[in-house]
Amino acid sequence: MTIQPSPPSPLLRGASSFVRIPPCSMSADDLRKLATLIEDIAKDAADREVLGHTKPDGQSEEDFQIFLTNLRAALTVRASVRSTSGEWLSGKPADVLKDEALPDTIEHVMLDSAFDFKAQMRGQTPANYVTVNLGFRRRAVFDTSQDAVFEEAKQSNAVLFSSDPTWVAGAQRKLEAFFNERRTHRRWLHGPRTYDVLVILLGFPLALLWANRVDGWITSRLTLSAASRVAILVYVVLVLLFLFRVIYNYAARTFPRYEGPRRGSRSGQGAILFLLLQIVVWFSTLFLDAIKRLFFP
């Protein structure tokens, strides 16, 4: 049964909050705990929504109570989960977030107490609701655009909306406490200027050192004009800087801003070891001469 709105008040006042979720790691059990928290917050939101309605003149008490019951039902939390393959599942959190229902790799999770209300009211939003979006999409290794950093940051957020500003502040504190307990120390890696700083401090200097080695190899083996040598060295530096960006992206992918539960994926230890190997190779130009003197005197 759909709900029918009561006549709107001439003036509405309240508060809203957009909560930025910090970098965090979430297990399947954490998702279920979050759903329980959101359901408690949504219940309070539904109570406030119900209190905002009065029985219209001419409506029976029985019909009004049916309306309030339907209103509460429409303000319960709906969970939606989407996998990296595009498959999705939506329903009650207890059903959607079961281990056997969750996909191997989760890309997005939404917990929304306004979903059913909007569906029944043709897009109209309630005066009191909570919505949480968690995005676990990892960065593509060869994505060199600056937009990747901002897209990652926008993946996860929460929206609180209510006619009661005190309730909004209290619910926000609960959400912040929950995510702070699961916070990781990866914000610096995904900062908007992190790559710029790293490429200036490490990328360019090491690329120039590698180019110097290539120049020595060219000089000892090939006879080229100065212009040709310069062109080759410029190209080498550009390729090395691209490889430096690939290494950085691989690090951001291995240690994502938002990490969700994953099953059947490549071992995390293997990815970390491969990342360490890339870093060692990149820095090896600093100690190649020492290795040659040690093993090839």
MARZA-912137 format. One record per residue (C-alpha): x, y, z; residue number from 1. Coordinates in steps of 0.5 Angstrom, whole numbers. Each point is the difference from the previous one (the first is absolute). Example, Ala and Ser with C-alpha at 12.3 -4.5 7.8 and 13.67 -1.06 7.14 Angstrom:
% residues 2
VEXNU      px      py      pz   num
VEXNU      25      -9      16     1
VEXNU       2       7      -2     2
//
This chain:
% residues 297
VEXNU      px      py      pz   num
VEXNU       0       0       0     1
VEXNU       3       7      -2     2
VEXNU       0       6       5     3
VEXNU      -4       6      -1     4
VEXNU       3       7       2     5
VEXNU      -3       4       5     6
VEXNU      -1       7      -2     7
VEXNU       7       4       1     8
VEXNU       2       5       5     9
VEXNU       0       7      -2    10
VEXNU       7       1       2    11
VEXNU       5      -6       1    12
VEXNU       7       1       4    13
VEXNU       6      -5       1    14
VEXNU       7      -2      -1    15
VEXNU       4      -4      -5    16
VEXNU       7      -3       0    17
VEXNU       5      -3      -5    18
VEXNU       4      -4       3    19
VEXNU       7      -2      -3    20
VEXNU       2      -7       2    21
VEXNU       8      -1       1    22
VEXNU       4      -5      -3    23
VEXNU      -2      -6       3    24
VEXNU       0      -8       0    25
VEXNU      -7      -4       0    26
VEXNU      -1      -7       1    27
VEXNU      -6      -4      -1    28
VEXNU      -2       0       7    29
VEXNU       2       8       0    30
VEXNU      -6       1      -5    31
VEXNU      -5      -4       4    32
VEXNU       2       4       6    33
VEXNU      -1       7      -4    34
VEXNU      -6      -3      -2    35
VEXNU      -3      -1       7    36
VEXNU       3       7       2    37
VEXNU      -4       3      -6    38
VEXNU      -6      -3       2    39
VEXNU       0       3       7    40
VEXNU       1       7      -3    41
VEXNU      -5      -1      -5    42
VEXNU      -5      -3       5    43
VEXNU       1       7       4    44
VEXNU      -1       4      -7    45
VEXNU      -7      -4      -1    46
VEXNU      -2       2       7    47
VEXNU       1       7      -2    48
VEXNU      -3      -1      -7    49
VEXNU      -6      -2       4    50
VEXNU       0       5       5    51
VEXNU      -1       5      -6    52
VEXNU      -6      -2      -2    53
VEXNU      -7       1       3    54
VEXNU      -7      -3      -2    55
VEXNU      -3       4      -5    56
VEXNU      -7       3       1    57
VEXNU      -5      -6      -3    58
VEXNU       4      -5       1    59
VEXNU      -1      -6       5    60
VEXNU       5      -2       5    61
VEXNU       0      -7      -3    62
VEXNU       2       3      -7    63
VEXNU       5       4       4    64
VEXNU       3      -5       4    65
VEXNU       1      -4      -7    66
VEXNU       3       5      -3    67
VEXNU       5       1       5    68
VEXNU       2      -7       0    69
VEXNU       1       0      -7    70
VEXNU       4       6       1    71
VEXNU       5      -4       5    72
VEXNU       0      -6      -5    73
VEXNU       2       5      -6    74
VEXNU       6       3       5    75
VEXNU       3      -7       1    76
VEXNU       7      -1      -2    77
VEXNU       1      -3      -7    78
VEXNU       7      -3      -2    79
VEXNU       3       0      -7    80
VEXNU       7      -3      -2    81
VEXNU       3       0      -7    82
VEXNU       6      -5      -2    83
VEXNU       5       2      -5    84
VEXNU      -3      -4      -5    85
VEXNU      -6       5       0    86
VEXNU      -5      -5       4    87
VEXNU      -4       3       5    88
VEXNU      -4      -3       6    89
VEXNU      -5       5       4    90
VEXNU      -5      -2       6    91
VEXNU       0       0       8    92
VEXNU       8       1       3    93
VEXNU      -1      -7       3    94
VEXNU      -1      -3      -6    95
VEXNU       4       4      -5    96
VEXNU       6       0       5    97
VEXNU       1      -8       1    98
VEXNU       6      -3      -1    99
VEXNU      -3      -5      -5   100
VEXNU      -4       6      -4   101
VEXNU       7       5      -1   102
VEXNU       3       0      -6   103
VEXNU       8      -2       0   104
VEXNU       2       7      -2   105
VEXNU      -5       6       3   106
VEXNU       1       6      -4   107
VEXNU      -6       4       3   108
VEXNU      -4       0       6   109
VEXNU      -6       4       2   110
VEXNU      -4       1       6   111
VEXNU      -6       4      -1   112
VEXNU      -6       1       5   113
VEXNU      -4       5      -6   114
VEXNU       0      -5      -5   115
VEXNU      -7      -3       0   116
VEXNU      -3       7       2   117
VEXNU       3       3      -6   118
VEXNU      -3      -6      -4   119
VEXNU      -7       1       3   120
VEXNU       0       7       0   121
VEXNU       3       1      -8   122
VEXNU       7       3       2   123
VEXNU      -3       4       6   124
VEXNU       5       0       6   125
VEXNU      -2      -1       7   126
VEXNU       2       5       5   127
VEXNU       4      -5       4   128
VEXNU       5      -5      -3   129
VEXNU       7      -3       0   130
VEXNU       4      -2      -6   131
VEXNU       7      -3       0   132
VEXNU       4      -2      -6   133
VEXNU       6      -4       0   134
VEXNU       4      -1      -6   135
VEXNU       6      -5      -1   136
VEXNU       2       1      -7   137
VEXNU       7       0      -1   138
VEXNU       5       4      -4   139
VEXNU       2      -2      -7   140
VEXNU       7      -1       0   141
VEXNU       1       3      -7   142
VEXNU      -5       6       2   143
VEXNU       4       6       0   144
VEXNU      -5       5       0   145
VEXNU      -1       5       6   146
VEXNU      -7      -1       1   147
VEXNU       1      -7       2   148
VEXNU       2       3       7   149
VEXNU      -6       4       1   150
VEXNU      -5      -6      -3   151
VEXNU       3      -4       6   152
VEXNU      -1       5       5   153
VEXNU      -7       1      -2   154
VEXNU      -2      -8       0   155
VEXNU      -2       0       7   156
VEXNU      -4       5       4   157
VEXNU      -6       0       5   158
VEXNU      -6       5       0   159
VEXNU      -4       2       6   160
VEXNU      -7       4      -1   161
VEXNU      -4       2       5   162
VEXNU      -5       5       3   163
VEXNU       4      -1       7   164
VEXNU       7       3      -1   165
VEXNU       2      -3       7   166
VEXNU      -2      -7      -3   167
VEXNU       4       1      -6   168
VEXNU       6       2       4   169
VEXNU      -1      -6       5   170
VEXNU       0      -5      -6   171
VEXNU       6       3      -3   172
VEXNU       4      -1       6   173
VEXNU      -2      -7       0   174
VEXNU       2      -1      -7   175
VEXNU       7       4       0   176
VEXNU       1      -5       7   177
VEXNU      -2      -6      -4   178
VEXNU       5       2      -6   179
VEXNU       6       2       4   180
VEXNU       0      -6       3   181
VEXNU       1      -3      -7   182
VEXNU       5       5      -2   183
VEXNU       6      -1      -4   184
VEXNU       6       4      -1   185
VEXNU       0       1      -7   186
VEXNU      -3       7      -1   187
VEXNU       7       2      -2   188
VEXNU       1      -5      -6   189
VEXNU      -7       2      -3   190
VEXNU       1       8       1   191
VEXNU      -1       4      -6   192
VEXNU       7       3       0   193
VEXNU       4      -7       3   194
VEXNU       2      -2      -7   195
VEXNU       2       7      -2   196
VEXNU       5       0       6   197
VEXNU       2      -7      -1   198
VEXNU       2       2      -7   199
VEXNU       4       6       2   200
VEXNU       4      -3       5   201
VEXNU       1      -7      -2   202
VEXNU      -3      -1      -8   203
VEXNU       4       5      -3   204
VEXNU       7      -1       4   205
VEXNU       0      -7      -1   206
VEXNU      -3       0      -8   207
VEXNU       6       5      -1   208
VEXNU       5      -5       3   209
VEXNU      -3      -6      -4   210
VEXNU       1       5      -6   211
VEXNU       7       1       2   212
VEXNU       2      -7       0   213
VEXNU      -4      -1      -7   214
VEXNU       4       6      -3   215
VEXNU       7      -4       2   216
VEXNU      -3      -6      -3   217
VEXNU      -1       3      -6   218
VEXNU       6       4       0   219
VEXNU       4      -6       0   220
VEXNU      -3      -4      -5   221
VEXNU      -3       4      -5   222
VEXNU       2       6      -4   223
VEXNU      -6       5       0   224
VEXNU       0       8      -1   225
VEXNU      -1       4       6   226
VEXNU      -7       2      -2   227
VEXNU      -2      -8      -1   228
VEXNU       3      -1       7   229
VEXNU      -4       5       3   230
VEXNU      -7      -2      -3   231
VEXNU       1      -7       2   232
VEXNU       2       2       7   233
VEXNU      -6       5       0   234
VEXNU      -4      -6      -2   235
VEXNU       3      -5       5   236
VEXNU      -2       5       6   237
VEXNU      -7       1      -2   238
VEXNU      -1      -8      -1   239
VEXNU       3       0       7   240
VEXNU      -5       5       3   241
VEXNU      -5      -4      -3   242
VEXNU       2      -6       4   243
VEXNU       1       4       6   244
VEXNU      -8       2       0   245
VEXNU      -1      -8      -2   246
VEXNU       3      -2       7   247
VEXNU      -3       6       4   248
VEXNU      -7      -3      -3   249
VEXNU       2      -7       2   250
VEXNU       1       2       7   251
VEXNU      -6       4       0   252
VEXNU      -4      -6      -3   253
VEXNU       4      -5       5   254
VEXNU      -2       5       6   255
VEXNU      -7       3      -2   256
VEXNU      -3       6       3   257
VEXNU      -6      -4       2   258
VEXNU       1      -8       1   259
VEXNU      -6      -5       0   260
VEXNU      -1      -7       1   261
VEXNU       3      -4      -6   262
VEXNU       0      -8      -1   263
VEXNU       4      -4      -6   264
VEXNU       4       6      -2   265
VEXNU       8       0       0   266
VEXNU       4      -1       6   267
VEXNU       1       7       4   268
VEXNU       7      -2       2   269
VEXNU       1      -2      -7   270
VEXNU      -2       7      -3   271
VEXNU       4       4       6   272
VEXNU       7      -4      -2   273
VEXNU      -1       1      -7   274
VEXNU      -1       8       2   275
VEXNU       7      -1       4   276
VEXNU       3      -3      -6   277
VEXNU      -2       6      -5   278
VEXNU       3       5       5   279
VEXNU       6      -4       1   280
VEXNU       1       0      -7   281
VEXNU      -1       8      -1   282
VEXNU       5       1       6   283
VEXNU       5      -5      -3   284
VEXNU       3       6      -4   285
VEXNU       3       2       7   286
VEXNU       4      -6       1   287
VEXNU       1      -3      -6   288
VEXNU       8       2       0   289
VEXNU       1      -3       7   290
VEXNU      -3      -6      -2   291
VEXNU       5       0      -6   292
VEXNU       6       1       4   293
VEXNU      -2      -5       5   294
VEXNU      -2      -6      -5   295
VEXNU       4       2      -6   296
VEXNU       6       3       3   297
//
